[in-house]
């Protein structure tokens, strides 16, 4: 427009009519282009799909965007841009030359995140331009999608730390006894029950139609505890103790869930997730966005652990960072009866003395303690603890503990404490 005005001024000064025509054309062209673009009425639809929508940190996901023209006119040149967080790789931009009526174009790009979290992808922005490239008009869709980046999952070997896990749960109904029909646990008849399940002897006894109960599988249950207190962790970034603890917790939770153990998820702030059929997905979503807490006490978490123990949970696995002696004493009181308690301590060289004291207190109370420097060393410690559970030392079962802990407190023995290091697993003798 400035060039057009300059040409018109020069045409009057020089008396050049052709220059005047050129100036008028240059001045009018942007105005006509703006009018044409503003009156464009394309009807576009957008669909987006991320595969997978939930992925571990360090992996890639593929995002497919389908842009369709549902109007009767073909589109012109389209500049398409999908809003992507910088953590996932930045914006995805495409140039679409022309979309025929009722046609579509599919655009594919990949995203990768090394930091766990829940990220929003979109909305899609379409910029319309005129054939001369003088005017650009932006239009945005409103739909967005979520991509969840979970903590890194470390594969753990199959196998249980103790054979007693199978006894720590409850069944939803009493099962049919194998001793005979007199011991069958019947219930009242409900509409839709198979008549072949009618138990006539109980029907005659109670005076109403009774049917046999279906056998329900006995399922073990346990509690996964994660200490999220800020004071219990150190460092920043992926190598921080909190990130390593989160990765260890999600690895243990996923492994035990796939082995058929019904878990609940508890933090120092209380119970977060109850046992459910979709626990694995809920745990991944919860640990993808978990943050350190400002709390200084384990009181709320201990209350949730005691409540879980009263509901029949036979296993407690706690993942900790820096655990003081007082905190270890409070956690030691959680163990009741034949419950199996396992503590995973994420330690470092600077925290060796504090970790050793906490480990001593927990072991004296009957806890199995795994000390790891990072989540990558968890599988080695897990194997060592599983082997110790399958082959306990008789001398350890009959041993005594110091400081007046009583008989049998050191039943886990020296092989129950496995320390994962770069070279494998080491065993430490009891204090």
Order of alpha helices (4+ residues) and beta strands (2+ residues): alpha-alpha-beta-beta-beta-beta-beta-beta-beta-beta-beta-beta-beta-beta-alpha-beta-beta-alpha-beta-beta-alpha-alpha-beta-alpha-beta-alpha-beta-alpha-alpha-beta-beta
